[in-house]
């Protein structure tokens, strides 16, 4: 039971794997090593503490956006410590604005859904290092191309 008194079932968050076995989001997270380790920790913490319990409801908060056509954007702007402090005891994304000033973390992870309460992590990028609107559109278009492929491969796997 959550701190709000509502009983909920967590979403099943999976890394989508392409035909050659590559998991783009896992590959992206692994690339966030060294100086970017805090970004990787923030992303993995946010997936567990926010995306897994909230699923597509993150789109009703600063943490997500429904981009249409079955594509969603998960927005990570806070450190792992800030996320843990805020979400360790509750799953209420609505009051996330009380976290305080934003950190230098601007991670975007695109996802879609498949089956009942299943999230497929498609692709991600560091908007902090590539902040242009052109790069954002490139990343969104890449994610849109993956939606149909991911859903088709997952439906086959779920049958």
Order of alpha helices (4+ residues) and beta strands (2+ residues): beta-alpha-alpha-beta-beta-alpha-beta-beta-alpha
